[in-house]
Amino acid sequence: MSGVESKCQGVRQATYLLILCVAFLLTFGSVVIYSASMHEEGSSLLVRHVMYVGLGLCGALFLAWKDYAWIQKNALWFFTVAVVLLALIFVAGEVRNHARRWFVFRNSISFQPSEFAKLALIVFLAWYGEKYSEQMKSWSKGFIYPLLPIGLLLGLIFAEPDRGTTILLGALTAMVLLLAGSRWTGFAALFTAGISGLIYIFSTQSMPRQRLMAWLDPEKFKEDQAYQIWQSLLAFGSGGLEGMGLGNGRIKIKFLPEQQTDFIFAVVGEELGLFVSIGLVLMFALLVLCGLFIAWNARDRFGFLTASGITFLIGMQALINVAVVTNTLPNKGLSLPFISYGGSNLMFMMAGVGILVSIAHHSVKSIGQIGPSPVEPEELLRA
């Protein structure tokens, strides 16, 4: 087998494995969502979740079939629409749990613009990194200029408030721009400033300081600030290695808030045990490896940066969710991709997978037609 044929075969296998991982996670998530909600809502939550899966699948198939070049052409439009929607949320959005993050239609259908903003931001960063590839080492084009519009988008999300998504997208921005060639020293300075700001907030404001102490010592604050995370830890302790059995968990019965969304991993830990929980984490790791392989073999710089951004988004959000549920990180309010209930997050995550498949498919076509990729990964990452 020639090198070109071997590369094509590798991308195909990575794509098939990626699709299998997502299909497994969606199926597994549907089962766990039903188990987590059956005592309070019966099968109604599962029915709505399956509807969102169907809509997400239609979007993913369309994006996988269509050449992703059209996304590059419309990247600025996507970013502009995301900013406009985030601004409109303060005018027409609904407040839930002290946050204004959703558009609600007919009291039942909701849309969260920050989920669309995640993909719009990745596409914008990839477009910018491709357009100014020769100037990314400069402070102006490689650091200051892209952070101005990105700062506006992140500021709107932070004001909702949604600090978890803000932190996630801030880290994602740094990763994609560094891959595009930006200076790492600028992001190191921002990181240092951010840590300094957090230290100031924790030392001067009582509420953030109490939440930090609750994270460090959840047992002491288990009746108030750390109630949710303490119940989550109890769930993992009850599950042990093999779990209590699917559907037999007790923590979900009015003990653990948001058990079908942000804390669904705790339901997995209690009912299916440590072994299945670790297996789920490994499934996400395999998905990330497939996504990075597709990015490495993309036909152009835009495809490389877009595939890398989508893969980082899925992997980082899964990592943060698992870390929060196990009290490794403070609570950030992020769902577990493809597993948690939630229409907007699920559909846009599946849209990201569709874009990944499109990048892989057209990379194979490009490799087969003209031999080795015209833009090698080593060239993309050259300092």
Residue pairs with C-beta under 8 A, 6 or more apart in sequence:
1 9
3 372
4 367
4 368
4 371
4 372
7 297
7 367
7 372
7 373
8 364
8 367
8 368
10 293
10 297
11 293
11 294
11 297
11 360
11 363
11 364
11 367
12 360
12 364
14 290
14 293
14 294
14 360
15 290
15 294
15 356
15 357
15 360
15 361
17 286
17 290
18 287
18 290
18 291
18 294
18 353
18 356
18 357
18 360
19 353
19 357
21 283
21 286
21 287
21 290
22 287
22 338
22 350
22 353
24 283
25 283
25 284
25 287
25 337
25 338
25 339
26 53
26 338
28 280
28 339
29 49
29 264
29 336
29 338
29 339
29 340
30 46
30 49
30 50
30 53
31 246
32 264
32 267
32 268
32 271
32 339
33 45
33 46
33 49
33 260
33 264
33 339
33 340
33 341
34 43
34 45
34 46
35 246
35 247
35 249
35 252
35 267
35 271
36 249
36 252
36 259
36 260
36 264
36 267
37 45
37 46
37 259
37 260
37 341
38 247
39 252
39 253
40 254
45 260
45 341
48 341
48 343
49 341
49 346
52 342
52 343
52 346
52 347
53 346
53 350
55 343
55 347
56 346
56 347
56 349
56 350
56 351
57 350
59 347
59 350
59 351
59 354
60 350
60 351
60 353
60 354
60 357
61 354
62 354
63 351
63 354
63 355
63 357
63 358
64 353
64 354
64 355
64 357
64 358
64 361
65 358
66 358
67 358
67 362
68 302
68 303
68 306
68 355
68 358
68 359
68 362
69 362
71 78
71 123
71 306
71 355
72 123
72 126
72 127
72 130
72 302
75 123
75 124
75 126
75 127
76 124
76 127
78 119
78 120
78 123
78 124
79 120
79 121
79 123
79 124
79 149
79 153
81 116
81 120
82 113
82 116
82 117
82 120
82 121
82 153
83 117
83 149
83 152
83 153
83 156
85 103
85 113
85 116
85 117
86 113
86 114
86 117
86 153
86 156
86 157
87 156
88 103
88 113
89 100
89 101
89 102
89 103
89 113
89 156
89 160
90 100
90 159
92 103
93 100
93 101
93 102
93 103
94 100
94 102
94 103
94 104
94 110
96 102
99 160
99 161
99 162
100 160
101 112
101 113
101 114
101 160
101 162
102 110
102 111
102 112
103 110
103 111
103 112
103 113
104 110
105 111
109 343
110 343
110 344
111 343
111 344
112 342
112 344
112 345
114 157
114 160
114 162
114 165
115 344
115 345
115 347
115 348
116 344
116 348
117 153
117 157
117 169
118 165
118 168
118 169
118 172
118 313
118 348
119 310
119 348
119 351
119 352
119 355
121 150
121 153
121 169
121 172
121 173
121 309
122 172
122 176
122 306
122 309
122 310
122 313
122 352
123 306
124 149
124 150
125 146
125 150
125 173
125 176
125 177
125 180
125 305
125 309
126 176
126 180
126 301
126 302
126 303
126 305
126 306
126 309
127 302
128 146
128 180
129 136
129 176
129 177
129 179
129 180
129 181
129 301
129 302
129 305
130 180
130 300
130 301
130 302
130 305
132 141
132 142
133 180
133 181
133 301
135 141
135 142
136 142
136 177
136 180
136 181
136 182
137 181
137 182
137 183
139 183
139 186
142 177
142 180
142 181
142 182
142 183
142 186
143 177
143 182
143 183
143 186
146 177
146 182
147 173
150 173
153 169
154 166
154 169
154 170
154 173
157 165
157 166
157 169
158 166
162 333
163 332
163 333
164 320
164 331
164 332
164 333
164 334
165 333
165 334
167 332
168 313
168 316
168 317
168 320
168 332
168 334
171 316
172 309
172 312
172 313
172 316
174 187
174 190
174 191
175 308
175 309
175 312
176 305
176 308
176 309
176 312
177 187
178 184
178 187
179 304
179 305
179 308
179 380
179 381
180 301
180 305
181 383
201 208
202 208
202 209
202 212
203 209
210 221
210 225
211 225
211 330
211 331
212 330
213 220
213 221
213 225
214 220
214 221
214 224
214 225
214 226
214 229
215 226
215 229
215 327
215 329
215 330
215 331
217 226
218 226
218 229
218 230
218 233
218 327
219 226
219 230
220 226
221 227
221 230
222 230
227 257
228 256
228 257
228 258
228 263
228 331
229 324
229 325
229 327
229 331
231 251
231 255
231 256
231 266
232 251
232 256
232 263
232 266
232 325
232 326
232 327
233 326
233 327
234 251
235 249
235 251
235 256
235 266
235 267
235 269
235 270
236 266
236 269
236 270
236 274
236 277
236 326
238 244
238 249
238 250
238 251
238 270
239 249
239 269
239 270
239 271
239 272
239 273
239 274
239 277
240 273
240 274
241 273
241 274
241 275
242 272
242 273
242 274
242 275
243 269
243 270
243 271
243 272
243 273
243 276
244 250
244 270
244 271
245 271
246 271
246 272
247 271
248 271
249 267
249 270
249 271
250 270
251 259
251 266
251 267
251 270
252 259
252 267
252 270
256 263
256 266
256 267
257 263
259 266
259 267
260 267
260 340
260 341
261 335
261 340
261 341
261 342
262 321
262 324
262 325
262 331
262 333
262 334
262 335
262 336
262 340
263 325
264 335
264 336
264 339
264 340
264 341
265 277
265 280
265 321
265 322
265 325
265 326
265 336
265 339
266 325
268 276
268 277
268 280
268 339
269 277
269 325
280 339
281 318
281 322
284 314
284 315
284 318
284 319
284 337
285 315
287 314
287 315
288 311
288 314
288 315
291 307
291 308
291 310
291 311
291 314
291 315
291 356
292 307
292 308
292 311
294 307
294 311
294 356
294 359
294 360
294 363
295 303
295 304
295 305
295 307
295 308
295 311
295 359
296 304
296 377
297 360
297 363
297 367
297 373
297 377
298 304
298 306
298 307
298 359
298 363
298 373
298 375
299 359
299 362
299 363
299 365
299 366
299 367
299 373
299 374
299 375
300 374
300 375
301 375
301 380
303 359
303 362
303 363
304 375
304 377
304 380
306 355
306 359
307 355
307 356
307 359
307 360
310 352
310 353
310 355
310 356
311 356
313 352
314 337
314 349
314 352
317 334
317 335
317 336
317 337
318 336
318 337
320 329
320 332
320 334
321 334
321 335
321 336
321 337
321 340
322 328
322 336
323 329
324 330
324 331
324 332
324 334
335 341
335 342
335 345
337 345
337 349
338 346
338 349
338 350
340 346
363 373
366 373
366 374
367 373
